[in-house]
Amino acid sequence: MAKLIVSDLDVKDKKVLVRVDFNVPIKNGVIGDDNRIVAALPTIQYIIDNNGKAILFSHLGRVKTEEDKKELSLRPVAERLSELLKKPVTFVPATRGKELEDAINNMKDGDVLVVENTRFEDLDGKKESKNDPELGKYWASLGDLYVNDAFGTAHRSHASNVGISSNMPQAAAGFLMEKEIKFLGDAVENPKHPFVAILGGAKVSDKIGVISNLIEKADKILVGGGMTYTFYAAKGLSIGKSLVETDKIDLAKQIIAEAGDKLVLPVDNVVATEFSNDAPHKVVEGDIPDGYMALDIGPKSVAEFKDVLKTAKTVVWNGPMGVFEMPNYAKGTLEVGEALGDLTDATTIIGGGDSTAAAKQLGIAPKITHISTGGGASLEYLEGKELPGIAAITNK
């Protein structure tokens, strides 16, 4: 279902409320990675270029105490945004009240304003996170149009996404949201075959929904990371001290039976005596010996995964193949990432989180078709769930 996009709106002379995702790492007022700010620029620029007034809402971190407010103000973000847009950006250190209303009413066409962290409203009964009806209505009253460009929070029903949009005659998607819906939606609903999913990470429980949804759609599902060993246990293999979710072994058996040869598990692993980069480690095939834990997929598995990827036309990757933050156990993740970067005629999609970090470390990010800005949201999308933030956007 096609959604209304910001470019379908006439923004001239209008106060356009935009939910962006400026949830960036900040320490002592310094932004660690401004990727999410950069990703929001096309939508903001479109509004400015077409003489609209851009009023930006975002959350930042989790606000539980008054103390948290000091570290979690959006002021540094507004300053960085001003540098990126090469124009002044007004920052209002309030989420409601006269100061905010006056600042919005004084805006001229082409102006940009950043509202303080929406989660400052969570100190008084989680009004933002629990989608307080009065708050959504109040924020909606501040503008004429609403655009949601925050895919990272699309799986949550908050006052600043679902709340505002339900009090507006219509809601449009920003360009970033449009891109996420297009690539992830096509991968799930209409992929070019062979379609390969690479799923890693620590827990089967995080990815069960994705695996179940993709069994029917994907041609191969390559499994790596800590969740591998729950599948090993389900197959009756020894797993030593490896990570396992004992309560998910029966479910893993069910998935193995349903998926048949679509499910590709590692045949060898890099194992170590301790969860440490410096611990003695070696490569073993099949059973994992007592006293050892598996911390990465082995060279034979890497070769097999690369072989499957060679012919792929659509690839979705979510989650590392091993303990990627330790150099001795990063090889599986990095080699799979490299293989993905070499696929020139396939649609390659990375679903946020550690996989994104790996892509950046490898320098393959420019070669990937689409890197999702939302870890949790992209997972739920791949599970086939309807995300509240997307459902609230008007259909064309």
Backbone hydrogen bonds in HBPLUS format (Angstrom, degrees):
<---DONOR---> <-ACCEPTOR-->    atom                        ^
c    i                          cat <-CA-CA->   ^        H-A-AA   ^      H-
h    n   atom  resd res      DA  || num        DHA   H-A  angle D-A-AA Bond
n    s   type  num  typ     dist DA aas  dist angle  dist       angle   num
A0396-LYS N   A0002-ALA O   2.89 MM 394  5.71 171.1  1.90 140.0 142.2     1
A0004-LEU N   A0394-THR O   2.85 MM 390  5.64 165.3  1.87 168.7 165.4     2
A0173-ALA N   A0004-LEU O   2.76 MM 169  6.17 163.0  1.78 147.3 149.5     3
A0008-ASP N   A0005-ILE O   2.73 MM   3  5.37 160.7  1.77 122.7 129.7     4
A0006-VAL N   A0173-ALA O   2.86 MM 167  5.87 141.0  2.01 166.8 159.7     5
A0009-LEU N   A0006-VAL O   3.03 MM   3  5.46 160.7  2.07 112.2 118.5     6
A0014-LYS N   A0011-VAL O   2.89 MM   3  5.18 156.6  1.94 136.2 135.5     7
A0013-ASP N   A0051-ASN O   2.89 MM  38  6.14 151.7  1.98 152.1 146.9     8
A0053-LYS N   A0014-LYS O   2.82 MM  39  6.02 161.8  1.85 175.2 170.1     9
A0144-ASP N   A0015-LYS O   2.75 MM 129  5.19 162.9  1.78 141.6 147.7    10
A0145-LEU N   A0015-LYS O   3.17 MM 130  6.44 161.9  2.21 150.9 151.4    11
A0016-VAL N   A0053-LYS O   2.74 MM  37  5.72 162.3  1.77 160.0 166.4    12
A0055-ILE N   A0016-VAL O   2.88 MM  39  5.91 174.2  1.88 158.5 156.6    13
A0017-LEU N   A0145-LEU O   2.85 MM 128  6.05 162.1  1.88 156.4 151.5    14
A0147-VAL N   A0017-LEU O   2.82 MM 130  6.20 158.3  1.86 164.6 170.0    15
A0018-VAL N   A0055-ILE O   2.79 MM  37  5.93 167.5  1.81 157.1 157.1    16
A0057-PHE N   A0018-VAL O   2.84 MM  39  6.09 164.7  1.87 161.4 162.0    17
A0019-ARG N   A0147-VAL O   2.88 MM 128  6.40 157.5  1.93 160.4 167.4    18
A0149-ASP N   A0019-ARG O   2.80 MM 130  5.72 158.4  1.84 152.2 159.8    19
A0020-VAL N   A0057-PHE O   2.91 MM  37  6.04 154.6  1.98 161.3 169.6    20
A0024-VAL N   A0022-PHE O   2.79 MM   2  5.52 128.6  2.05 111.8  95.6    21
A0032-GLY N   A0025-PRO O   2.71 MM   7  5.28 169.8  1.72 152.0 155.7    22
A0027-LYS N   A0030-VAL O   2.89 MM   3  5.24 160.3  1.93 145.5 146.9    23
A0030-VAL N   A0027-LYS O   2.89 MM   3  5.24 161.1  1.93 114.0 120.4    24
A0037-ILE N   A0034-ASP O   2.97 MM   3  5.32 126.5  2.26 107.3 121.7    25
A0038-VAL N   A0034-ASP O   3.01 MM   4  6.35 163.4  2.04 160.2 165.2    26
A0039-ALA N   A0035-ASN O   2.87 MM   4  6.12 152.7  1.94 147.5 155.6    27
A0040-ALA N   A0037-ILE O   3.13 MM   3  5.38 139.8  2.30 101.8 112.7    28
A0041-LEU N   A0038-VAL O   3.10 MM   3  5.36 154.3  2.17 108.1 116.0    29
A0044-ILE N   A0040-ALA O   3.34 MM   4  6.59 169.7  2.35 156.5 159.5    30
A0045-GLN N   A0041-LEU O   2.76 MM   4  5.79 171.9  1.76 167.5 170.0    31
A0046-TYR N   A0042-PRO O   2.98 MM   4  6.08 150.5  2.07 140.1 147.8    32
A0047-ILE N   A0043-THR O   3.20 MM   4  6.52 157.4  2.26 147.4 152.1    33
A0048-ILE N   A0044-ILE O   3.03 MM   4  6.37 162.7  2.06 154.7 159.4    34
A0049-ASP N   A0045-GLN O   2.78 MM   4  5.93 172.8  1.79 157.0 159.4    35
A0050-ASN N   A0046-TYR O   3.06 MM   4  6.15 136.4  2.25 139.1 149.6    36
A0052-GLY N   A0047-ILE O   2.77 MM   5  5.00 161.7  1.81 158.3 154.8    37
A0051-ASN N   A0048-ILE O   2.97 MM   3  5.18 150.8  2.06 119.7 117.5    38
A0110-GLY N   A0052-GLY O   2.80 MM  58  5.38 153.2  1.87 124.4 133.6    39
A0054-ALA N   A0111-ASP O   2.99 MM  57  6.35 156.6  2.05 168.3 163.3    40
A0113-LEU N   A0054-ALA O   2.86 MM  59  6.26 157.1  1.91 166.7 172.5    41
A0056-LEU N   A0113-LEU O   2.77 MM  57  6.10 173.3  1.78 168.3 167.5    42
A0115-VAL N   A0056-LEU O   2.96 MM  59  6.02 177.8  1.96 165.7 166.3    43
A0118-THR N   A0058-SER O   2.96 MM  60  5.86 167.6  1.98 137.0 140.1    44
A0068-ASP N   A0065-THR O   3.06 MM   3  5.37 127.9  2.34 103.7 115.8    45
A0069-LYS N   A0066-GLU O   3.09 MM   3  5.54 141.6  2.25 107.1 117.3    46
A0070-LYS N   A0067-GLU O   3.14 MM   3  5.92 146.6  2.26 119.8 126.1    47
A0072-LEU N   A0068-ASP O   3.05 MM   4  6.10 138.9  2.22 148.8 161.2    48
A0077-VAL N   A0074-LEU O   2.96 MM   3  5.13 121.1  2.32 103.5 119.3    49
A0078-ALA N   A0074-LEU O   2.95 MM   4  6.31 155.3  2.01 159.0 166.7    50
A0079-GLU N   A0075-ARG O   3.00 MM   4  6.34 154.3  2.07 154.3 161.7    51
A0080-ARG N   A0076-PRO O   2.97 MM   4  6.23 155.1  2.03 142.6 149.1    52
A0081-LEU N   A0077-VAL O   2.81 MM   4  6.02 157.4  1.86 150.8 157.8    53
A0082-SER N   A0078-ALA O   3.00 MM   4  6.18 150.5  2.09 141.2 148.5    54
A0083-GLU N   A0079-GLU O   3.20 MM   4  6.56 151.1  2.29 142.0 148.9    55
A0084-LEU N   A0080-ARG O   2.97 MM   4  6.31 158.9  2.02 151.8 157.5    56
A0085-LEU N   A0081-LEU O   2.82 MM   4  6.02 157.8  1.87 154.3 160.1    57
A0086-LYS N   A0082-SER O   2.88 MM   4  5.69 120.3  2.24 133.4 148.1    58
A0087-LYS N   A0082-SER O   3.20 MM   5  5.39 150.4  2.30 142.0 149.3    59
A0090-THR N   A0112-VAL O   2.97 MM  22  6.31 162.2  2.00 158.4 153.1    60
A0114-VAL N   A0090-THR O   2.73 MM  24  6.18 160.6  1.77 166.5 173.4    61
A0092-VAL N   A0114-VAL O   2.98 MM  22  6.29 168.1  1.99 170.8 170.1    62
A0116-GLU N   A0092-VAL O   3.07 MM  24  5.96 118.8  2.46 168.2 171.5    63
A0101-GLU N   A0097-GLY O   2.99 MM   4  6.24 168.8  2.01 156.5 160.2    64
A0102-ASP N   A0098-LYS O   2.77 MM   4  5.86 169.6  1.78 158.7 161.3    65
A0103-ALA N   A0099-GLU O   3.09 MM   4  6.17 159.7  2.13 140.4 146.3    66
A0104-ILE N   A0100-LEU O   2.99 MM   4  6.25 156.9  2.05 151.8 157.7    67
A0105-ASN N   A0101-GLU O   2.93 MM   4  6.14 161.1  1.96 149.8 155.5    68
A0106-ASN N   A0102-ASP O   2.93 MM   4  6.11 131.3  2.17 143.9 156.6    69
A0107-MET N   A0104-ILE O   3.15 MM   3  5.36 163.6  2.17 108.7 113.5    70
A0111-ASP N   A0108-LYS O   2.97 MM   3  5.58 149.4  2.07 146.2 145.6    71
A0120-PHE N   A0117-ASN O   2.95 MM   3  5.75 167.7  1.96 125.2 128.1    72
A0121-GLU N   A0118-THR O   3.18 MM   3  5.97 162.6  2.22 115.2 120.3    73
A0122-ASP N   A0119-ARG O   2.85 MM   3  5.02 159.4  1.89 105.2 112.2    74
A0127-LYS N   A0121-GLU O   3.33 MM   6  5.53 144.7  2.46 129.0 120.6    75
A0126-LYS N   A0122-ASP O   3.05 MM   4  3.54 152.0  2.14 114.9 110.5    76
A0130-LYS N   A0126-LYS O   2.87 MM   4  5.68 150.1  1.96 148.5 155.9    77
A0132-ASP N   A0127-LYS O   2.83 MM   5  4.75 178.0  1.83 152.2 151.5    78
A0131-ASN N   A0128-GLU O   3.09 MM   3  5.22 163.1  2.12 111.1 114.0    79
A0159-ALA N   A0128-GLU O   2.94 MM  31  4.88 157.9  1.98 135.6 142.9    80
A0135-LEU N   A0132-ASP O   3.10 MM   3  5.42 120.9  2.46 105.2 119.3    81
A0136-GLY N   A0132-ASP O   3.12 MM   4  6.42 166.9  2.14 163.8 166.9    82
A0137-LYS N   A0133-PRO O   3.09 MM   4  6.19 156.7  2.14 143.6 150.1    83
A0138-TYR N   A0134-GLU O   2.94 MM   4  6.13 153.2  2.01 141.7 149.2    84
A0139-TRP N   A0135-LEU O   2.90 MM   4  6.17 172.8  1.91 161.9 162.3    85
A0140-ALA N   A0136-GLY O   3.01 MM   4  6.11 157.5  2.06 142.1 148.9    86
A0141-SER N   A0137-LYS O   3.05 MM   4  6.27 139.5  2.22 139.3 149.8    87
A0141-SER N   A0138-TYR O   3.01 MM   3  5.14 124.8  2.33  97.0 111.7    88
A0142-LEU N   A0139-TRP O   3.05 MM   3  5.47 158.6  2.10 111.1 117.9    89
A0143-GLY N   A0140-ALA O   3.30 MM   3  5.95 170.9  2.31 118.3 121.0    90
A0172-ALA N   A0146-TYR O   2.98 MM  26  6.38 168.7  2.00 151.9 154.6    91
A0148-ASN N   A0172-ALA O   2.81 MM  24  6.28 161.3  1.84 165.1 167.1    92
A0174-GLY N   A0148-ASN O   2.98 MM  26  5.69 155.3  2.04 124.5 122.6    93
A0153-THR N   A0150-ALA O   3.35 MM   3  5.87 156.9  2.41 108.9 114.4    94
A0154-ALA N   A0151-PHE O   2.91 MM   3  4.86 167.0  1.92 111.8 115.5    95
A0156-ARG N   A0153-THR O   2.98 MM   3  5.43 161.4  2.01 118.0 121.5    96
A0389-GLY N   A0154-ALA O   2.76 MM 235  4.04 159.2  1.80 144.1 139.9    97
A0161-ASN N   A0158-HIS O   3.33 MM   3  5.49 154.2  2.40 100.7 107.9    98
A0163-GLY N   A0158-HIS O   2.97 MM   5  6.18 167.5  1.99 147.5 148.2    99
A0164-ILE N   A0159-ALA O   2.89 MM   5  6.14 125.0  2.20 145.0 155.4   100
A0165-SER N   A0161-ASN O   3.14 MM   4  6.20 167.2  2.15 150.6 153.9   101
A0166-SER N   A0162-VAL O   2.98 MM   4  6.03 149.3  2.08 146.2 153.2   102
A0167-ASN N   A0164-ILE O   2.90 MM   3  5.36 154.2  1.97 113.4 122.1   103
A0168-MET N   A0165-SER O   3.21 MM   3  5.14 164.2  2.24 108.2 108.8   104
A0394-THR N   A0171-ALA O   2.90 MM 223  5.28 151.4  1.98 133.5 142.4   105
A0178-GLU N   A0174-GLY O   2.92 MM   4  6.13 155.6  1.98 149.3 157.0   106
A0179-LYS N   A0175-PHE O   3.01 MM   4  6.20 153.5  2.08 140.6 146.7   107
A0180-GLU N   A0176-LEU O   3.00 MM   4  6.34 160.3  2.04 153.6 158.6   108
A0181-ILE N   A0177-MET O   2.95 MM   4  6.18 168.7  1.96 156.4 159.0   109
A0182-LYS N   A0178-GLU O   2.92 MM   4  6.09 157.2  1.98 145.8 152.8   110
A0183-PHE N   A0179-LYS O   2.93 MM   4  6.15 175.8  1.93 161.6 160.1   111
A0184-LEU N   A0180-GLU O   2.96 MM   4  5.78 153.1  2.03 148.6 155.8   112
A0185-GLY N   A0181-ILE O   2.86 MM   4  5.18 136.9  2.05 122.4 136.1   113
A0186-ASP N   A0182-LYS O   2.92 MM   4  5.84 158.3  1.97 138.8 145.4   114
A0187-ALA N   A0183-PHE O   2.99 MM   4  6.09 155.6  2.05 142.3 149.5   115
A0188-VAL N   A0184-LEU O   3.05 MM   4  6.27 153.4  2.12 146.7 152.8   116
A0189-GLU N   A0185-GLY O   2.78 MM   4  5.85 167.5  1.79 155.4 159.9   117
A0190-ASN N   A0186-ASP O   2.69 MM   4  4.73 144.1  1.82 123.4 135.3   118
A0313-LYS N   A0194-PRO O   2.82 MM 119  5.44 173.3  1.83 150.0 152.1   119
A0314-THR N   A0194-PRO O   3.24 MM 120  6.58 156.4  2.30 150.9 149.0   120
A0219-ASP N   A0195-PHE O   2.72 MM  24  5.31 161.0  1.75 147.5 154.3   121
A0220-LYS N   A0195-PHE O   3.39 MM  25  6.82 155.9  2.45 148.4 150.2   122
A0196-VAL N   A0314-THR O   2.86 MM 118  6.27 161.9  1.89 166.8 166.8   123
A0316-VAL N   A0196-VAL O   3.06 MM 120  6.60 152.6  2.14 151.2 159.7   124
A0197-ALA N   A0220-LYS O   2.98 MM  23  6.42 163.2  2.01 157.2 160.6   125
A0222-LEU N   A0197-ALA O   2.75 MM  25  6.16 155.2  1.81 165.8 169.8   126
A0198-ILE N   A0316-VAL O   2.77 MM 118  6.17 166.5  1.78 163.5 167.1   127
A0318-ASN N   A0198-ILE O   2.90 MM 120  6.28 165.3  1.93 170.7 174.7   128
A0199-LEU N   A0222-LEU O   2.81 MM  23  6.14 166.2  1.83 173.9 178.4   129
A0224-GLY N   A0199-LEU O   2.95 MM  25  6.32 156.5  2.01 150.4 153.9   130
A0200-GLY N   A0318-ASN O   2.91 MM 118  6.20 165.2  1.94 138.2 139.9   131
A0201-GLY N   A0320-PRO O   2.97 MM 119  5.31 141.5  2.12 153.7 147.9   132
A0227-MET N   A0201-GLY O   3.09 MM  26  6.37 154.4  2.16 157.8 150.3   133
A0207-LYS N   A0204-VAL O   2.83 MM   3  5.29 135.9  2.02 111.4 124.4   134
A0208-ILE N   A0204-VAL O   2.86 MM   4  5.79 119.9  2.22 158.6 174.9   135
A0210-VAL N   A0207-LYS O   3.04 MM   3  5.17 115.6  2.47  99.8 115.6   136
A0211-ILE N   A0207-LYS O   2.88 MM   4  6.17 167.8  1.90 165.3 168.2   137
A0212-SER N   A0208-ILE O   2.87 MM   4  6.08 172.5  1.87 160.2 162.2   138
A0213-ASN N   A0209-GLY O   2.99 MM   4  6.09 157.6  2.04 142.0 148.4   139
A0214-LEU N   A0210-VAL O   2.87 MM   4  6.02 148.0  1.97 149.1 158.5   140
A0215-ILE N   A0211-ILE O   2.91 MM   4  5.96 129.1  2.18 151.1 162.3   141
A0217-LYS N   A0214-LEU O   3.00 MM   3  4.87 121.1  2.36  93.0 109.1   142
A0218-ALA N   A0214-LEU O   2.71 MM   4  5.37 174.5  1.71 154.9 155.8   143
A0221-ILE N   A0262-LYS O   2.73 MM  41  5.84 163.8  1.75 151.1 148.6   144
A0264-VAL N   A0221-ILE O   2.85 MM  43  5.99 175.0  1.86 153.1 154.0   145
A0223-VAL N   A0264-VAL O   2.98 MM  41  6.15 170.8  1.99 164.1 162.7   146
A0225-GLY N   A0321-MET O   2.88 MM  96  4.15 138.5  2.06 112.8 103.2   147
A0228-THR N   A0225-GLY O   3.06 MM   3  5.87 162.1  2.09 123.8 129.0   148
A0229-TYR N   A0226-GLY O   3.36 MM   3  6.19 150.3  2.46 119.3 122.8   149
A0230-THR N   A0227-MET O   3.25 MM   3  5.62 149.1  2.35 108.5 116.6   150
A0231-PHE N   A0228-THR O   3.00 MM   3  5.29 120.5  2.36  99.8 114.5   151
A0232-TYR N   A0228-THR O   2.89 MM   4  6.29 145.7  2.01 140.4 151.6   152
A0233-ALA N   A0229-TYR O   2.98 MM   4  6.01 159.8  2.02 131.6 136.6   153
A0234-ALA N   A0230-THR O   3.01 MM   4  6.24 148.6  2.11 136.4 145.4   154
A0235-LYS N   A0231-PHE O   2.98 MM   4  6.29 132.3  2.21 139.9 152.5   155
A0235-LYS N   A0232-TYR O   2.94 MM   3  5.08 130.3  2.19  97.7 111.9   156
A0237-LEU N   A0232-TYR O   2.98 MM   5  5.24 161.8  2.01 148.4 143.0   157
A0236-GLY N   A0233-ALA O   2.99 MM   3  5.00 156.0  2.05 102.0 109.3   158
A0288-ILE N   A0238-SER O   2.93 MM  50  5.47 171.0  1.94 125.8 128.5   159
A0242-SER N   A0239-ILE O   2.93 MM   3  5.56 162.2  1.96 144.9 148.0   160
A0241-LYS N   A0292-TYR O   2.63 MM  51  5.49 166.6  1.65 143.6 146.7   161
A0248-LYS N   A0245-GLU O   2.86 MM   3  5.43 161.5  1.89 120.7 126.3   162
A0249-ILE N   A0246-THR O   3.37 MM   3  5.47 172.8  2.37 109.0 110.2   163
A0252-ALA N   A0248-LYS O   2.91 MM   4  6.16 152.4  1.98 148.6 156.8   164
A0253-LYS N   A0249-ILE O   2.94 MM   4  6.28 148.9  2.04 147.5 155.8   165
A0254-GLN N   A0250-ASP O   3.04 MM   4  6.37 154.9  2.10 145.6 152.0   166
A0255-ILE N   A0251-LEU O   2.93 MM   4  6.29 156.7  1.99 151.1 157.2   167
A0256-ILE N   A0252-ALA O   2.93 MM   4  6.17 160.5  1.97 149.8 154.9   168
A0257-ALA N   A0253-LYS O   2.97 MM   4  6.26 157.8  2.02 148.5 154.4   169
A0258-GLU N   A0254-GLN O   2.90 MM   4  6.16 160.5  1.94 151.2 156.8   170
A0259-ALA N   A0255-ILE O   2.78 MM   4  5.81 166.0  1.80 156.2 160.1   171
A0260-GLY N   A0256-ILE O   3.09 MM   4  5.92 147.5  2.20 140.3 147.1   172
A0262-LYS N   A0259-ALA O   3.05 MM   3  5.39 158.8  2.10 134.1 134.4   173
A0263-LEU N   A0260-GLY O   3.43 MM   3  6.25 156.2  2.49 118.4 121.6   174
A0286-GLY N   A0267-VAL O   3.05 MM  19  5.95 167.2  2.07 155.9 158.4   175
A0298-GLY N   A0268-ASP O   2.82 MM  30  4.78 160.2  1.86 121.9 115.8   176
A0269-ASN N   A0284-VAL O   2.88 MM  15  5.58 159.0  1.93 159.6 165.3   177
A0284-VAL N   A0269-ASN O   2.92 MM  15  5.58 159.9  1.96 159.2 164.1   178
A0270-VAL N   A0296-ASP O   2.81 MM  26  5.06 163.9  1.84 133.7 139.2   179
A0295-LEU N   A0270-VAL O   2.82 MM  25  5.86 172.3  1.83 171.9 172.0   180
A0271-VAL N   A0282-LYS O   2.75 MM  11  5.52 164.9  1.77 172.8 171.4   181
A0282-LYS N   A0271-VAL O   2.89 MM  11  5.52 149.2  1.99 150.3 160.5   182
A0272-ALA N   A0293-MET O   2.86 MM  21  5.46 155.9  1.92 149.1 153.4   183
A0293-MET N   A0272-ALA O   2.75 MM  21  5.46 158.9  1.80 155.0 161.0   184
A0273-THR N   A0280-PRO O   3.31 MM   7  6.19 144.7  2.44 158.3 168.3   185
A0276-SER N   A0274-GLU O   2.85 MM   2  5.42 132.2  2.08 105.5  90.7   186
A0279-ALA N   A0276-SER O   3.27 MM   3  5.36 159.7  2.31 103.1 109.2   187
A0292-TYR N   A0289-PRO O   3.16 MM   3  5.76 148.8  2.26 138.3 138.9   188
A0323-VAL N   A0295-LEU O   2.86 MM  28  5.66 157.2  1.91 163.2 161.0   189
A0302-VAL N   A0298-GLY O   3.02 MM   4  6.33 157.6  2.07 152.8 160.0   190
A0303-ALA N   A0299-PRO O   2.99 MM   4  6.22 159.2  2.03 145.6 150.5   191
A0304-GLU N   A0300-LYS O   2.95 MM   4  6.22 154.1  2.01 144.2 151.5   192
A0305-PHE N   A0301-SER O   2.79 MM   4  6.02 164.0  1.82 157.0 161.2   193
A0306-LYS N   A0302-VAL O   2.91 MM   4  6.11 160.8  1.94 150.7 156.2   194
A0307-ASP N   A0303-ALA O   3.01 MM   4  6.18 147.1  2.12 140.2 149.1   195
A0308-VAL N   A0304-GLU O   3.08 MM   4  6.43 155.0  2.15 149.7 155.1   196
A0309-LEU N   A0305-PHE O   2.98 MM   4  6.27 154.4  2.05 147.9 155.5   197
A0310-LYS N   A0306-LYS O   3.02 MM   4  6.20 136.4  2.22 144.0 154.1   198
A0312-ALA N   A0309-LEU O   3.00 MM   3  5.12 151.2  2.09 108.3 117.6   199
A0347-THR N   A0313-LYS O   2.82 MM  34  6.14 159.9  1.86 150.2 145.9   200
A0315-VAL N   A0347-THR O   2.88 MM  32  6.32 159.6  1.92 163.5 165.3   201
A0349-ILE N   A0315-VAL O   2.79 MM  34  6.08 159.3  1.84 161.2 168.4   202
A0317-TRP N   A0349-ILE O   2.83 MM  32  6.27 157.5  1.88 160.6 168.4   203
A0351-GLY N   A0317-TRP O   2.86 MM  34  6.06 170.6  1.87 160.8 162.3   204
A0324-PHE N   A0322-GLY O   2.76 MM   2  5.28 127.9  2.03 110.7  94.1   205
A0326-MET N   A0323-VAL O   3.01 MM   3  5.94 167.6  2.02 128.1 132.2   206
A0329-TYR N   A0326-MET O   2.82 MM   3  5.58 157.0  1.88 128.8 136.2   207
A0330-ALA N   A0327-PRO O   3.40 MM   3  5.14 165.6  2.42 107.2 105.4   208
A0334-LEU N   A0330-ALA O   2.98 MM   4  6.17 169.2  1.99 161.9 165.5   209
A0335-GLU N   A0331-LYS O   2.79 MM   4  5.91 161.4  1.82 157.5 162.0   210
A0336-VAL N   A0332-GLY O   3.04 MM   4  6.15 159.6  2.08 147.4 153.1   211
A0337-GLY N   A0333-THR O   2.95 MM   4  6.11 156.5  2.00 145.5 152.7   212
A0338-GLU N   A0334-LEU O   2.88 MM   4  6.12 151.5  1.96 142.2 149.9   213
A0339-ALA N   A0335-GLU O   2.98 MM   4  6.21 157.6  2.03 145.6 151.0   214
A0340-LEU N   A0336-VAL O   3.03 MM   4  6.32 145.3  2.16 142.6 152.1   215
A0341-GLY N   A0337-GLY O   2.97 MM   4  6.31 152.0  2.05 147.3 154.9   216
A0342-ASP N   A0338-GLU O   3.06 MM   4  6.37 131.9  2.30 142.3 155.1   217
A0343-LEU N   A0340-LEU O   3.15 MM   3  5.45 158.6  2.20 107.3 113.9   218
A0370-HIS N   A0348-THR O   3.04 MM  22  6.47 152.9  2.11 162.1 165.7   219
A0350-ILE N   A0370-HIS O   2.91 MM  20  6.43 157.5  1.97 155.3 162.8   220
A0372-SER N   A0350-ILE O   2.75 MM  22  6.01 166.4  1.76 175.7 175.8   221
A0356-THR N   A0353-GLY O   3.09 MM   3  5.51 126.8  2.39 106.7 119.1   222
A0357-ALA N   A0353-GLY O   3.26 MM   4  6.69 153.4  2.34 144.6 152.2   223
A0358-ALA N   A0354-ASP O   2.90 MM   4  6.20 154.0  1.97 149.1 156.0   224
A0359-ALA N   A0355-SER O   2.95 MM   4  6.21 155.3  2.01 145.0 151.6   225
A0360-LYS N   A0356-THR O   2.99 MM   4  6.30 152.4  2.07 149.1 156.2   226
A0361-GLN N   A0357-ALA O   2.94 MM   4  6.16 161.6  1.97 149.1 154.5   227
A0362-LEU N   A0358-ALA O   2.96 MM   4  6.14 151.8  2.04 149.3 156.3   228
A0363-GLY N   A0359-ALA O   3.04 MM   4  6.06 121.0  2.40 130.2 144.8   229
A0364-ILE N   A0359-ALA O   3.01 MM   5  5.31 138.4  2.19 155.1 159.4   230
A0363-GLY N   A0360-LYS O   3.00 MM   3  4.94 136.8  2.20  95.1 108.1   231
A0367-LYS N   A0364-ILE O   2.71 MM   3  5.35 142.4  1.85 122.2 134.2   232
A0368-ILE N   A0365-ALA O   3.12 MM   3  5.36 153.8  2.20 109.1 116.9   233
A0378-SER N   A0374-GLY O   2.91 MM   4  5.55 149.0  2.01 126.2 135.2   234
A0379-LEU N   A0375-GLY O   3.07 MM   4  6.31 155.6  2.13 149.4 156.2   235
A0380-GLU N   A0376-GLY O   3.07 MM   4  6.34 164.1  2.10 149.6 153.3   236
A0381-TYR N   A0377-ALA O   2.92 MM   4  6.12 151.8  2.00 146.2 154.7   237
A0382-LEU N   A0378-SER O   2.90 MM   4  6.12 155.0  1.97 146.3 152.5   238
A0383-GLU N   A0379-LEU O   2.96 MM   4  6.27 126.1  2.25 138.4 153.7   239
A0385-LYS N   A0380-GLU O   3.11 MM   5  5.65 156.6  2.17 167.0 159.7   240
A0384-GLY N   A0381-TYR O   2.91 MM   3  5.19 153.3  1.98 104.8 113.5   241
A0390-ILE N   A0387-LEU O   3.00 MM   3  5.42 131.7  2.24 110.0 122.7   242
A0391-ALA N   A0387-LEU O   2.85 MM   4  6.05 165.6  1.87 162.0 167.0   243
A0392-ALA N   A0388-PRO O   2.99 MM   4  6.10 142.7  2.14 145.4 153.4   244
A0393-ILE N   A0390-ILE O   2.99 MM   3  5.38 162.5  2.02 112.8 118.5   245
